[in-house]
Amino acid sequence: MDSPNLLVASQFPAPEAARMTKNPTLICAPVMADSVDMMLVDVSKAKASGADLVEIRLDSLKTFHPSSHLPALINNRPLPLLFTYRPNWEGGMYEGDDNTRFEALRLAMDLGGDYIDIELKVADQFYDFIRGKTYDKTKVIVSSHNYQQTPSVEDLSDLVARIQATGADIVKIATTALEITDVTRMFQIMVHSQVPFIGLVMGDRGLISRILCAKFGGYLTFGTLESGVVSAPGQPTLKDLLHLYNLRQIGPDTKVFGIIGKPVGHSKSPTLFNEAFKSLGLDAVYVFLLVDDLAKFLSTYSSTDFVGFSVTIPHKEAAVTCCDEVDPVAKSIGAVNCVIRRSTDGKLIGYNTDYVAKQNGSGTVVSPLAGKLFVVIGAGGAGKALAYGAKEKGARVVIANRTYDRARELADLVGGDALALADLDNYHPEDDMILANTTSIGMQPKVDETPVSKHALKYYSLVFDAVYTPKMTRLLKEAEEAGASIVTGLEMFLGQAYGQFEKYTGMPEIVRCCFTNLRSMTVSSTLLHAPASFNLPLKCWGTFFRA
């Protein structure tokens, strides 16, 4: 197997080249206010926030008088305006007749509006409606929306041809992702398009289409002014496009990384990794990847531009069988949380950075946890990693899981004992135990849940929770109230991320410096530390990774 430090570094352009990369993809802020006055306020906000143009959704207006409202919007506009008057039969809010819509859109063109959007279904009628007039200032976007699925590449190609045949200046196709692999069909059409093309795949599984369109040549993407106030499902915010994903710097050579999971939207990994890429000047982006079928995802996104993936619930164990090669530690644990695509042959290499044993000079494991009774809640990938690490450090391991058979299976694997989670409340063979929750119990939005009752926590001297959204879970709050020291999941997150980023970049010393700076910005200095008697740094305790 190649050395991890040589896997990826050669794939990145020099930092200076990365900084100069820029794509022509425009960022459009949709405005859906119910009054023209509020629309004018939002247009100014879009300008101040860095948008390139604004989509005016005329169908959102409660009262609309084209002859007075359109000049108010178009005159002295601070940004180019795209006018959309979407009917309810294409996902909009307009319920009137088409001629009224056509009149308003034609007036917007007469007044010098920059773009108008018309649906493919009525595009021929609209062109007949404006026939005889020449509009040099206004580009016509002919659009098609599919709220059920993403068609085949062949059907998408036929759809592009039909839209081009109307005389459209710009082709727009929006489909729906039933799974994340659907997005590749849109990318395939986009990268080969000979005309200005807007291709977006709606829904959480289609989020990458709105970011990576900048890599594959998309004409524009949409970024909302506020989170949740969207004109179509799955739109990110303008702020995220510009500052989280650094969209202006994404180009054809940008390397793609991401967090694979289900759910995945709670993860802070994109924030951390993208900031790290930016600080090092690397031409790379890190995205959310909501994946249903891991094997299908990895085989579909097989380009060497898709370089590395963090793997989280529920795919860590499946990742072992999906990789071409698996690091011995990850194989022993039975879980992979980091997958690298090797540039030389495209093979997938699996690692586990939830656990990296810290060794002394003689090669034996330094064991500040030796002799401690270490209770792990959960028998999934993270549970396996912590159980493995605790056993290697000499702890006596007990696995508690909702399904006893799974707990027993992992306990047998690491040489420990097993409990049903329901029995954990009454389990206290001794005092001064250590508890580690590796399940998603207590994670947003179910923040009121906890894996163990408060009265049972008095038998533990240290409690760790892998959940980091929220940072202070109910489990940690109650453990602290019961007198235990606590360690937050943020420390585990930073630890495994450090190990992954080192493998992603192949720059261990630079990464070490980078993560030291990022950690100081990310982790509050008020975090509680483990008891000094453990002789183990807080950032090492939860993950057993190299400090």
Secondary structure, DSSP 8 states (H G I E B T S, - for coil): ---GGGSSGGGS--HHHHHH-----EEEEEE--SSHHHHHHHHHHHHHHT-SEEEEEGGG-SS--HHHHHHHHHTT-SS-EEEE--BGGGTSSB-S-HHHHHHHHHHHHHTT-SEEEEEHHHHHHHHHHTTT---SS-EEEEEEE-SS----HHHHHHHHHHHHHTT-SEEEEEEE-SSGGGHHHHHHHHHT-SS-EEEEEESGGGHHHHHHHHHHT-SEEE-BSSTT--SSTT--BHHIIIIIS-GGG--TT-EEEEEEESS-TT--HHHHHHHHHHHHT-SEEEEEEE-S-HHHHHHHS-STTEEEEEE-TT-HHHHHHHSSEE-HHHHHHT---EEEE-TTT--EEEE--S----B-TTS-B--TTTT-EEEEE--SHHHHHHHHHHHHTT-EEEEEESSHHHHHHHHHHHT-EEEEGGGGGG--SSSSEEEEE-S-TT-TT-TT--SS-GGGGGGEEEEEE---SSSS-HHHHHHHHTT-EEE-HHHHHHHHHHHHHHHHHS-HHHHHHHHHHHHHHHS-TT-----GGG---HHHHTT----
